[in-house]
Amino acid sequence: MAEPARALLTVRGLHKSFGAVKATDGVDLELAEGEIHALIGPNGAGKSTLISQLCGEQQPDAGSIVLDGTDVTAMPAHLRARRGLSRSFQITELCADYTALENVVLSLTLKTGRAFGAWADPRQDAGLLVEARRRLVEVDLGGRADVCVADLAHGEKRQLELAVALAREPRLLLLDEPMAGMGGEESARMTALLLGLKQRYTILLVEHDMDAVFALADRITVLVYGRTIFTGTPQAVRGHAEVRAAYLGEETTC
């Protein structure tokens, strides 16, 4: 019998309140190394607040976050990034006046500690340019390297944001609604890209596109009112009565 994959991320009893609102209410979560783990739930379930706590952008009121065996609960965001945690956002955050290639180069310089405007311009660094072009090819944007971000289609911007995240060589990739605002063809393209990353990266995927979730996820955790009500395989989630009542049956929130 094969050994079970070790946990790369373990979250226990995570609490975060804003006044009387409990955004996360004792959340437990575990990601196995190499899996795509989807986090789903109705709007306002606390998904983005949980992601922000995992990244270090918000501090939990209680509970623990362990990344690759190290307790990072009190660790600031930039140190978690150095330990291999990278994320994308619901709303694309790219430098609109830079080209696709320059955006990836910028991400690479953040990883290495270099910066634009230094004596030696990183955009002229042959090694960085080769690596940046490789990341663009990885997300099917090889032919769009010299296009300004402002001129990219919405789906291409989401692909570029993925390349920017991958440039940091993450151990754990947090994707916050990567299909947001996409049409059917763009969503299918992004789903195919993420399938190509499967087992190469550990991914926590927050997504409302349930076709994408069921196509990609090894396991799914359902969050409702800040609580994890179920974790299981896609097949188990589909057949779970409480999940259907709380989320899958509510078409207005999917």
C-alpha angles and dihedrals in degrees: 000000000000118000113252114252113262120248114260093182127029122181120185129186096340113186128183124166133182104199107303093345115099104207093178117018111191097321117192118191136162128187120197117218111267098014132119105228117188124209113203137171144127122296108284093026092126100255098133091043089054091050090050090054092049090052094046095245089119127029118227120236089225141352135059140271118201119189118191092336096314123108104234097169093118096029117116120245097254092055091050088052090054088054089059106270114137131169144189124212138233089242115047112253108196135134100262095197094053127079122251089256093051091051091056092044088053090053090050091051091052088055093050096039095246123126142206112260094038120132090268110046108228088213087070094049107114094205094052092047092052091050092046092051089049090055091049091052088050090062096039095256098111091119094049099056096117097042117111112245090237088063097050122103117249094256091049090053089055089050090050091050087055090051089050090053093046091051087071090060094232125204088200123028118199111199114191107199099322090179094054111138094004128135123228096271093047091048091051090051092050091047090054091049092051091047086057090057094050114127090005090079136023106237134191105198123197107191143151095199098097094188088060093044094053091044094051112028126095088188135007130210118201117212120195124173090347095307131107104234099176144002122191148110119308089256092052091048092051090054098043111110096205091050092050091049094046101040124345093059093051102083093180091068099043 
